[in-house]
Amino acid sequence: MTRIVVLDLHGQFTHLERRALRDMGVDTEILDADTPPAEVDADGVVLSGGPDMDRIGRAREYLDLEVPVFGICLGMQVIADERGGRVGEGDYGGYADVDVEIVDDADPLVGSLAPDTRVWASHADEVKGLPDGFSHTATSDVCGIEAMSNVEEGLYGVQWHPEVAHTAEGEEVFENFLAICESA
């Protein structure tokens, strides 16, 4: 059975990320952000959402585990920041329904949602500049970089929350990440 752990970056929906995986039959658990990556045996890692970079514990170290990593909201920002991208304050702040355009329909994480999808997202902070080696995979009127991928490194991120009921095709995003983990 595929094992995917959720690293808790103190987001209010972290338990829903675990539940989405569990409901798909994945062996999963939530780990504290200070858990040393060397102690983790997993086929994939989800970096949860959360309030800010001050509470991410050892999240950056998980990017080098040589398993696929899926960052959600703050998790995506951690990936971007660690790999040399730019993170900054969003123009729109809090949570809202957002229409997202998929700009790379070949992307293994979000490409199947093309041409567009409706999501629930927070834009208090967001990725403002892609790290080298990453592809821009989704955009919106609210946020230029709604999703990104580095397929070669197995690093993926979305600004929105696929785990909440307000996101139209959130389950499909988790299914796509499971497929990525199973083929890695």
Backbone bond lengths (Angstrom), bond angles and torsions (degrees), N, CA, C in turn:
res aa  C-N    CA-C-N  psi(-1)  N-CA   C-N-CA  omega(-1)  CA-C   N-CA-C  phi
1 M - - - 1.446 - - 1.530 109.36 -
2 T 1.305 116.23 137.88 1.461 121.77 179.12 1.525 109.51 -69.24
3 R 1.333 115.35 136.57 1.472 121.29 179.61 1.525 109.15 -115.35
4 I 1.332 116.08 121.53 1.466 122.36 177.33 1.518 107.38 -126.52
5 V 1.327 117.04 123.10 1.463 120.83 178.51 1.526 109.75 -98.53
6 V 1.329 114.47 151.06 1.459 122.13 177.00 1.520 107.07 -109.97
7 L 1.323 116.57 117.44 1.463 121.19 177.19 1.522 108.01 -86.36
8 D 1.319 115.77 119.95 1.463 122.63 -173.68 1.528 111.00 -81.37
9 L 1.334 115.27 106.94 1.459 121.06 176.59 1.530 110.17 -97.87
10 H 1.317 115.56 24.49 1.467 124.81 173.47 1.519 113.79 73.91
11 G 1.326 116.33 29.90 1.457 120.33 176.22 1.519 111.65 -80.69
12 Q 1.313 115.75 154.51 1.465 119.62 -178.14 1.517 113.49 -75.04
13 F 1.360 117.73 -12.45 1.459 120.62 -178.36 1.532 113.27 -112.61
14 T 1.326 118.05 11.48 1.464 121.59 -176.19 1.526 111.70 -54.21
15 H 1.324 117.41 -42.44 1.471 120.90 -179.79 1.526 111.57 -62.13
16 L 1.343 117.30 -29.99 1.461 120.40 178.39 1.529 111.61 -73.65
17 E 1.324 116.98 -29.41 1.470 120.32 175.74 1.530 109.05 -65.52
18 R 1.310 116.42 -45.93 1.470 120.32 177.38 1.525 110.31 -62.13
19 R 1.303 116.37 -43.52 1.474 119.27 -178.71 1.527 111.60 -62.71
20 A 1.325 117.44 -40.80 1.469 120.55 178.72 1.525 110.03 -58.76
21 L 1.312 117.20 -42.46 1.467 121.43 178.99 1.525 110.86 -68.83
22 R 1.316 116.55 -45.68 1.469 120.93 -179.85 1.525 110.97 -59.89
23 D 1.336 116.51 -41.61 1.461 120.70 -179.51 1.532 112.52 -65.74
24 M 1.335 116.97 -18.36 1.462 121.51 176.16 1.527 111.40 -90.96
25 G 1.333 117.27 2.70 1.457 120.87 179.29 1.512 114.21 86.96
26 V 1.325 117.09 16.02 1.461 122.04 -179.75 1.530 109.55 -85.37
27 D 1.320 116.52 139.80 1.463 122.21 170.92 1.523 105.82 -75.01
28 T 1.322 116.90 114.70 1.463 119.32 -173.01 1.519 111.42 -145.35
29 E 1.312 115.72 156.19 1.460 122.27 172.81 1.524 108.34 -155.18
30 I 1.321 114.42 160.12 1.462 121.20 175.57 1.520 107.72 -94.02
31 L 1.326 115.84 131.34 1.467 121.42 177.96 1.519 109.85 -113.01
32 D 1.313 115.81 144.85 1.457 121.66 173.79 1.529 109.25 -63.52
33 A 1.309 117.12 143.99 1.475 122.18 -177.40 1.529 113.09 -61.98
34 D 1.308 117.42 -18.25 1.465 120.14 179.34 1.526 113.39 -92.08
35 T 1.328 117.51 3.39 1.468 121.21 178.36 1.526 109.98 -65.01
36 P 1.328 119.04 126.16 1.461 120.76 178.29 1.533 110.74 -64.43
37 P 1.326 118.37 129.64 1.461 121.15 -179.51 1.524 113.32 -56.97
38 A 1.322 117.89 -30.74 1.466 121.04 -179.58 1.525 111.94 -63.25
39 E 1.326 117.86 -19.64 1.463 121.94 -179.83 1.529 112.45 -88.86
40 V 1.340 116.85 -1.06 1.461 120.98 -172.15 1.525 110.70 -105.81
41 D 1.334 114.96 127.99 1.454 121.75 174.14 1.521 106.55 -111.99
42 A 1.329 116.81 106.92 1.466 120.75 -176.53 1.519 110.12 -150.49
43 D 1.334 114.61 156.81 1.462 121.92 175.50 1.519 111.81 -91.99
44 G 1.334 117.02 -9.24 1.451 122.54 179.61 1.515 110.01 -170.45
45 V 1.335 115.44 160.56 1.461 122.03 -177.90 1.520 108.78 -133.48
46 V 1.335 115.58 135.08 1.461 121.74 169.82 1.518 107.10 -106.92
47 L 1.337 116.35 126.16 1.466 121.30 171.72 1.518 105.89 -94.09
48 S 1.318 116.97 115.26 1.459 121.10 -173.64 1.522 111.86 -69.20
49 G 1.317 113.96 173.19 1.454 119.83 168.53 1.519 108.35 -72.47
50 G 1.318 115.52 175.75 1.454 119.77 179.31 1.512 110.65 177.53
51 P 1.340 116.68 175.26 1.461 120.43 -173.63 1.530 115.97 -77.85
52 D 1.344 117.43 -36.90 1.462 117.53 -177.07 1.522 111.82 -168.74
53 M 1.319 114.95 166.16 1.473 122.23 -177.06 1.529 113.09 -65.00
54 D 1.321 118.44 -16.71 1.465 121.00 -178.61 1.526 113.27 -71.78
55 R 1.347 117.16 -11.55 1.468 120.03 -174.25 1.523 112.23 -122.16
56 I 1.334 117.56 29.97 1.469 119.86 -175.64 1.526 113.76 -93.17
57 G 1.327 117.54 -0.35 1.456 120.58 177.24 1.517 112.23 52.92
58 R 1.329 116.11 -124.94 1.462 121.78 -176.21 1.533 112.02 -100.23
59 A 1.329 117.35 20.97 1.469 121.89 -174.77 1.524 112.95 -52.76
60 R 1.311 117.66 -39.27 1.471 120.62 -178.01 1.538 111.43 -59.17
61 E 1.325 116.50 -35.35 1.467 121.13 -177.81 1.529 112.17 -66.72
62 Y 1.317 117.62 -24.60 1.462 121.59 -178.61 1.524 112.66 -69.96
63 L 1.328 117.15 -17.31 1.464 120.87 179.76 1.524 111.85 -69.69
64 D 1.314 117.16 -15.78 1.462 121.59 -178.03 1.525 113.21 -107.19
65 L 1.330 118.00 18.74 1.466 121.77 -179.61 1.527 113.49 -78.24
66 E 1.309 117.49 -9.86 1.464 122.72 -178.03 1.528 111.88 65.16
67 V 1.333 116.29 34.22 1.463 124.04 168.64 1.529 105.93 -130.65
68 P 1.331 117.97 157.04 1.464 119.06 178.04 1.529 111.87 -60.29
69 V 1.335 114.91 142.72 1.463 122.11 178.87 1.525 108.17 -126.62
70 F 1.329 115.74 131.71 1.450 123.37 -179.93 1.521 108.45 -118.75
71 G 1.332 116.71 111.61 1.454 121.69 178.47 1.514 111.63 -96.09
72 I 1.324 115.19 130.26 1.460 121.93 179.17 1.529 108.17 -110.95
73 C 1.325 117.26 121.80 1.463 124.03 178.33 1.544 109.71 54.60
74 L 1.339 119.59 -107.57 1.463 120.59 178.07 1.524 110.86 -56.35
75 G 1.333 117.67 -36.45 1.460 120.89 178.17 1.522 111.98 -58.47
76 M 1.328 116.97 -40.91 1.473 121.21 176.21 1.531 110.07 -65.38
77 Q 1.317 116.32 -39.42 1.462 120.20 -179.92 1.526 111.48 -65.82
78 V 1.331 117.03 -36.45 1.469 121.18 175.99 1.527 109.70 -61.19
79 I 1.330 116.53 -46.33 1.464 120.64 179.52 1.528 110.04 -59.66
80 A 1.329 116.39 -49.05 1.469 120.56 -178.32 1.524 111.04 -60.69
81 D 1.318 116.99 -47.27 1.460 121.56 -177.93 1.527 111.43 -63.15
82 E 1.330 116.83 -43.96 1.466 121.50 -178.22 1.525 112.08 -67.04
83 R 1.311 117.01 -30.97 1.465 120.74 -177.79 1.533 113.54 -96.41
84 G 1.343 116.66 10.93 1.468 119.93 172.52 1.515 115.37 96.77
85 G 1.326 117.45 10.05 1.462 120.67 175.26 1.519 110.06 -80.78
86 R 1.315 115.04 -174.75 1.467 119.94 -178.57 1.523 109.50 -122.44
87 V 1.344 115.51 129.70 1.458 122.86 177.68 1.519 107.70 -116.24
88 G 1.329 116.36 138.14 1.456 119.78 179.36 1.514 111.03 -152.73
89 E 1.312 114.40 177.76 1.460 121.32 -179.06 1.524 110.34 -67.35
90 G 1.318 115.64 136.42 1.459 120.97 177.12 1.517 111.21 -78.70
91 D 1.315 115.45 159.62 1.460 120.46 -179.96 1.523 112.77 -80.31
92 Y 1.353 117.11 -19.82 1.457 119.93 -170.66 1.512 115.21 -113.94
93 G 1.322 118.98 -7.51 1.455 120.62 173.29 1.509 116.36 70.13
94 G 1.335 116.77 -122.19 1.458 124.91 -167.67 1.507 118.12 -59.47
95 Y 1.319 115.14 -169.87 1.461 123.12 -175.84 1.523 111.48 -72.98
96 A 1.328 115.22 143.56 1.463 121.03 178.01 1.518 109.99 -162.53
97 D 1.341 115.38 157.56 1.467 121.16 169.27 1.522 107.47 -72.86
98 V 1.318 115.81 133.94 1.465 120.72 -176.93 1.525 109.13 -135.24
99 D 1.321 116.43 135.89 1.465 121.49 171.35 1.518 107.84 -85.99
100 V 1.320 116.44 121.35 1.464 122.27 -177.12 1.523 109.40 -110.84
101 E 1.326 115.45 132.24 1.463 122.10 175.48 1.526 108.38 -97.19
102 I 1.315 116.48 126.77 1.465 121.59 176.04 1.527 106.89 -83.37
103 V 1.325 116.41 119.86 1.474 120.12 -176.40 1.527 112.96 -100.55
104 D 1.332 117.37 -5.27 1.462 121.65 176.92 1.529 108.29 -135.51
105 D 1.339 116.15 92.58 1.465 119.21 -175.93 1.525 113.28 -74.07
106 A 1.336 117.84 -3.22 1.463 121.74 175.73 1.537 111.88 -95.60
107 D 1.322 117.09 -4.89 1.461 120.10 -178.45 1.532 110.32 -64.90
108 P 1.344 117.77 131.62 1.457 119.71 -176.55 1.526 114.76 -67.68
109 L 1.329 118.96 -22.31 1.461 120.68 -179.17 1.523 112.36 -88.52
110 V 1.336 118.18 -51.24 1.471 120.25 -173.66 1.521 114.33 -116.74
111 G 1.310 118.22 -5.27 1.463 121.36 -176.50 1.513 114.09 -57.69
112 S 1.325 117.46 -34.01 1.466 120.80 -178.09 1.524 112.25 -68.70
113 L 1.325 118.26 -12.56 1.463 122.18 179.50 1.529 112.32 -84.67
114 A 1.326 117.21 -7.60 1.473 122.04 -175.77 1.524 110.15 -57.80
115 P 1.325 116.47 147.09 1.462 126.77 8.81 1.526 114.27 -87.48
116 D 1.350 117.83 -18.54 1.460 118.79 -179.89 1.524 110.01 -158.57
117 T 1.328 114.76 168.15 1.456 121.17 179.95 1.520 108.43 -152.83
118 R 1.308 116.04 162.66 1.465 122.57 178.15 1.524 107.79 -108.46
119 V 1.337 116.26 129.86 1.467 120.68 -174.29 1.525 111.41 -133.05
120 W 1.312 114.29 166.78 1.457 123.24 172.83 1.526 105.96 -109.29
121 A 1.324 116.55 120.91 1.461 119.44 -172.81 1.518 111.76 -140.84
122 S 1.313 114.50 153.43 1.457 122.80 171.68 1.520 107.33 -112.71
123 H 1.323 115.81 136.87 1.457 119.63 -179.25 1.531 111.99 -126.52
124 A 1.333 116.58 34.84 1.459 119.60 175.64 1.528 108.97 -59.78
125 D 1.342 115.29 -46.19 1.468 122.76 172.01 1.515 106.41 -129.11
126 E 1.322 116.33 156.04 1.462 120.33 -178.99 1.519 109.87 -159.33
127 V 1.324 115.22 164.82 1.461 120.62 176.43 1.525 107.73 -74.80
128 K 1.313 115.90 123.61 1.471 122.10 -178.49 1.525 111.94 -102.61
129 G 1.338 117.04 -22.31 1.459 121.76 179.28 1.514 110.08 -145.64
130 L 1.330 116.63 128.59 1.467 120.95 -178.72 1.525 111.85 -68.89
131 P 1.331 116.99 143.37 1.464 119.91 171.12 1.535 109.44 -70.26
132 D 1.313 117.10 155.87 1.461 121.24 174.67 1.522 109.54 -57.28
133 G 1.332 116.35 140.06 1.452 121.75 178.10 1.511 114.49 88.26
134 F 1.321 118.33 -4.98 1.459 121.95 -179.60 1.513 110.84 -99.76
135 S 1.330 115.54 148.18 1.460 123.01 175.36 1.519 109.18 -102.80
136 H 1.315 115.14 141.49 1.462 122.19 174.10 1.524 106.36 -83.71
137 T 1.338 118.14 118.37 1.465 120.52 -171.00 1.526 114.71 -113.01
138 A 1.338 118.24 -16.54 1.465 120.70 178.32 1.517 110.12 -155.05
139 T 1.343 115.34 152.39 1.458 121.56 -177.24 1.524 109.38 -145.46
140 S 1.331 116.68 167.64 1.462 121.58 174.84 1.516 109.11 -152.85
141 D 1.316 115.26 173.12 1.467 119.70 175.29 1.517 111.58 -69.13
142 V 1.332 116.74 -20.66 1.455 122.49 -177.11 1.527 111.96 -89.07
143 C 1.344 115.77 -33.46 1.465 120.91 -172.64 1.530 109.40 -145.63
144 G 1.312 116.22 125.75 1.461 120.39 -178.42 1.519 113.55 -63.10
145 I 1.335 117.19 -39.70 1.464 121.38 -177.66 1.529 108.75 -116.11
146 E 1.329 116.17 89.09 1.467 121.81 179.07 1.528 111.42 -83.88
147 A 1.330 116.93 -22.61 1.467 120.09 178.21 1.521 109.20 -155.47
148 M 1.357 114.80 154.13 1.468 121.02 -179.71 1.516 108.84 -150.65
149 S 1.325 115.71 159.04 1.468 121.13 178.81 1.517 110.99 -147.82
150 N 1.316 114.78 148.16 1.447 122.37 164.63 1.524 104.68 -130.22
151 V 1.332 115.27 91.30 1.467 121.36 -174.34 1.521 110.98 -61.32
152 E 1.325 117.04 -38.83 1.466 121.08 -179.14 1.525 111.79 -60.00
153 E 1.340 117.30 -41.16 1.467 121.79 179.20 1.524 112.89 -87.59
154 G 1.351 116.72 -12.18 1.455 120.08 -177.34 1.512 113.33 73.38
155 L 1.328 116.51 32.68 1.463 121.71 -179.06 1.525 109.49 -113.94
156 Y 1.333 115.50 127.46 1.461 121.78 -174.90 1.520 108.95 -136.47
157 G 1.333 116.33 149.71 1.454 118.60 177.08 1.512 112.84 -154.13
158 V 1.338 114.32 148.66 1.463 121.60 172.40 1.519 108.04 -131.76
159 Q 1.322 116.04 144.74 1.456 121.33 177.58 1.530 110.80 -76.76
160 W 1.321 116.29 -25.60 1.466 120.32 -175.60 1.520 112.20 -88.58
161 H 1.329 115.09 176.60 1.462 122.09 -177.62 1.528 109.98 -109.27
162 P 1.344 117.80 97.40 1.460 120.55 -179.51 1.532 113.04 -70.76
163 E 1.311 117.39 -13.93 1.462 121.59 -174.75 1.528 113.86 -83.26
164 V 1.327 118.63 -10.37 1.467 120.55 -176.80 1.528 111.11 -97.51
165 A 1.323 115.01 153.26 1.467 121.10 -176.57 1.529 112.17 -63.19
166 H 1.323 118.42 -26.45 1.470 121.73 -178.96 1.527 112.65 -68.52
167 T 1.323 118.28 -18.83 1.463 121.76 178.59 1.519 108.72 -86.02
168 A 1.329 115.25 120.93 1.473 121.46 -171.01 1.528 113.68 -59.58
169 E 1.305 118.50 -46.72 1.468 121.17 -173.74 1.533 111.92 -122.06
170 G 1.317 115.17 37.44 1.457 120.24 -178.25 1.512 114.04 -61.89
171 E 1.329 116.69 -40.58 1.461 120.18 -179.86 1.525 110.83 -60.59
172 E 1.332 116.26 -36.91 1.466 120.08 179.14 1.523 111.53 -63.60
173 V 1.336 117.22 -35.38 1.465 120.41 177.74 1.528 109.74 -63.86
174 F 1.331 117.27 -44.07 1.466 120.27 177.38 1.530 111.18 -64.76
175 E 1.332 117.09 -39.86 1.480 120.04 176.81 1.516 110.23 -61.20
176 N 1.337 116.76 -40.80 1.468 120.07 179.04 1.526 110.69 -65.14
177 F 1.338 117.30 -39.79 1.467 118.87 177.96 1.525 110.70 -66.38
178 L 1.319 117.79 -38.96 1.462 120.39 175.63 1.520 110.81 -58.77
179 A 1.335 117.05 -43.69 1.470 120.85 178.40 1.529 110.85 -61.92
180 I 1.334 116.46 -39.46 1.476 120.65 177.86 1.538 108.95 -61.21
181 C 1.324 117.03 -45.81 1.479 121.30 -178.86 1.523 110.89 -64.49
182 E 1.322 116.79 -39.86 1.466 120.06 -178.09 1.519 112.74 -71.00
183 S 1.337 117.48 -23.51 1.464 119.99 -179.32 1.523 112.75 -98.68
184 A 1.332 117.01 -3.25 1.481 120.29 -177.95 1.514 111.30 -74.19
